[in-house]
């Protein structure tokens, strides 16, 4: 019989209260989302300004799903086997952060780097585009590794009763990161910093994003102590890359039913979310320049900053809605654990009827998730008919509610299912760490959680890396589909260069602004995929 894996220590998070510990555990997501926000807000108009057409731009954004498809599962399963004395997740978080920061700075100074080596002309323009695209690919690969480890660290650290709380706090940090990132993008940073950290808005944002990511990852790595894998046990051998890929393939083919259903919900949902996240800023900016902008703005020499600021303003409202939703919704819905409580609450007789009514009428998290898909669909179906900045901003803002659920619900359910699988393993496979008393310094500080001698309340985290990696596969594969859809739409509706951004291009190279906006049509198609996600969520609910 193979010996069980050997562990040293127990998960521990610094902090005197549970709220502080949750903040520290999920703080890394602020910097992560700040960086994503900078990329999604400015990189699309930046590449259009360099002269890429939208159809070619959609190929560039394959970087996101491609990096997620390759990096997250591999990093997850490799980290699961790591015996580093610093833990399994934090070394990846730190190494990835260094790479992301370097890529951000290269992206900001792409023109200057190329100008130092290439003479003025068409070759310089093409080399600039090449380096910018290369930087985006490297950035996406590295940031996906960091994101995978940040999410796995949360699942590793928390027991089952705290998984929803951890996911809710993660959603709040995502909203805060977006809010800060979009807020910075909406400011005139030149009037604040001058040319100290760059002479354009985009350069200044890349510097701020790099610093924000380093600080956020540093805080979480300082605050969290992981348990250390001493050995994988006798009979378990280290495997190469091919074996790792085969394990991912076999696990994906034989997923537990409920985890597979969660993955399919994510699949349909992300066909809709991908164009929204990557193109909404540009869409809002184009709506503004085509319908609402005064003549002097339309003739601006720096349209990238104009579109970036206008788009950021709409996404600030989106992030505020997301943040408010991430705080209030956990109080308004039942968590998976609340639906099958281990005790019968007995409130004072005077308020018992009120408490009973409130509890009974609380929707389940699954119901809220279903409604969220429908809210997103109901908003995006109007995208092709928008002709004002105000209407576009309203539609983007409303999507903050479903985005709050999208950042929270799937990770709650996948975390619960992973921990159920871990707790159902035979004792010989769990290892002795399952029976360690939870210390008062760990994340679970309530009196209920201190008495954790039931094995199902202990988060093994042994399966977190690979299952979260597979969930990410179902998040990234639909992005390839969305990319293919957008490429076809842009080729048909807007085959030329952007008339708003590609000012250096000949007017004959610009696409027409008559008819439906190409990005709006992509959002419209995504609305129907979100309806499919709602149907899949309802089916998942019926198997509970």
Buried (B, 14 or more C-beta within 10 A) or exposed (E): EEEBBBBEBBBBBEBEEBEEBBBBBBBBBBBBBBBBBBBBBBBBBBBBBBBBBBBBBBBBBBBBBBBBBBBBBBBBBBBBBBBBEEBBBBBBBBBBBBBBBBBBBBBBBBBEBBBEEBEEEEEBBBBBBEBBBBBBBBBBBBBBBBBBBBBBBBBBBBBBBBBBBBBBBBBBBBBBBBBBBBBBBBBEBBEEEEEEBBEBBBBBBBBBBBBBBBBBBBBBBEBBBBBBBEEBBEEEEEBEEEEBBEBBEEBBEEBBEBBBBBBBBBBBBBBBBBBBBBBBBBBBBBBBBBEBBEEEEBEBEBBBBBBBBBBBBBBBBBBBBBBBBBBEBBEEBBBBBBEEEEEEEEEEEEEEEEEEEEEEEBBBBBBBBBBBBBBBBBBBBBBBEBEEBEBBBBBBBBBBBBBBBBBBBBBBBBBBBBBBBBBEBEEEBBBEBBEBEBEEBBBBBEEEBBEBEEBBBBBBBBBBBBBBBBBBBBBBBBBBBBBEBBBBBBBEBBBBBBBBBBBEBEEEBBBEEEEBBBBBBBBBBBBBBBBBBBEBBBEBBEEE
